[in-house]
């Protein structure tokens, strides 16, 4: 048996193992908690009581305010590590029920998710240890990217990529394609209908918030001004500055909270 075959065999054993299944559920619960905290920070911002960054980093800092919260951050970091392993296996050899380009696209998407979960896990772990993982923030690395050869084009590509992800999330929410993440029990009866409603509102809310993030990057590229870019916190502040901004921000925050609740349902009725 060659190295590639052994790697595939190990990956398949890991993908079907009970320990990975349990660890992934912990990771999904962690992801849900993060979204609920971001939603809470967003609602505080909407009602004029914003005291922290309405982002994943802001959510981690909120948890780090107490000893129990710091301990929970280590659990959150472990959960994200499990999600990284899961999506890395999926990227390497998953989605075998698909063919051709569709399988390649889904594997690339899984690879992207693994990177996102890795960043979140590292951020949670760093915050639990009392250090900051900001690295200058979104505007800092946008400035560095803008200064590279063809920098504005690269920033625009990042923005368009984020917009594509946002559109995909909104599409999955509107068409309820996220149902495939839940087992049959998680989609049936009154409880299942509630889970689907949470998922629909959550995917749409997350799509809107990421859409604003993508628009900020594209604007930064067009104006050659990295200060116009920003992450989720900047996006929510931008929403707040629009007509009826407080109402719009509150709606998006409720949507993010619904996504967090959907993550809990996803963890309970995980269909891998």
CORPE-V475822 format. One record per pair of residues at least 12 apart in sequence whose C-alpha atoms are under 6 Angstrom apart, sorted by the first residue. I is the first residue (numbers start at 1). GAP is how many residues later the second one is. Records with the same first field share a line. If there is no record, write none. Layout:
I = GAP ; GAP
This chain:
23 = 59
24 = 58 ; 59
25 = 242
26 = 53
27 = 52 ; 53 ; 56
28 = 235 ; 239
29 = 235
30 = 46
32 = 228 ; 231
35 = 221 ; 222 ; 225
36 = 221 ; 224
37 = 22
38 = 16 ; 17 ; 21
39 = 214 ; 217 ; 218
41 = 13
42 = 12 ; 211
43 = 207
46 = 200 ; 203 ; 204
53 = 180
54 = 179
55 = 177 ; 178
70 = 58
73 = 51 ; 55
74 = 51
77 = 44 ; 47 ; 48
80 = 37 ; 41
84 = 30 ; 33
87 = 23 ; 27
88 = 23 ; 26
91 = 16 ; 19 ; 20
138 = 92
139 = 87 ; 88 ; 90 ; 91
142 = 84
143 = 83
152 = 69
155 = 66
156 = 62 ; 65
159 = 55 ; 58 ; 59
162 = 52
163 = 48 ; 51
166 = 41 ; 44 ; 45
169 = 34 ; 38
170 = 33 ; 34 ; 37
173 = 27 ; 30 ; 31
181 = 90
182 = 84 ; 87 ; 88 ; 89
183 = 86 ; 88
186 = 83
198 = 60 ; 64
199 = 60 ; 63
201 = 54
202 = 53 ; 54 ; 56 ; 57
205 = 47 ; 50 ; 51
206 = 50
212 = 23
213 = 18 ; 22
216 = 13
217 = 12
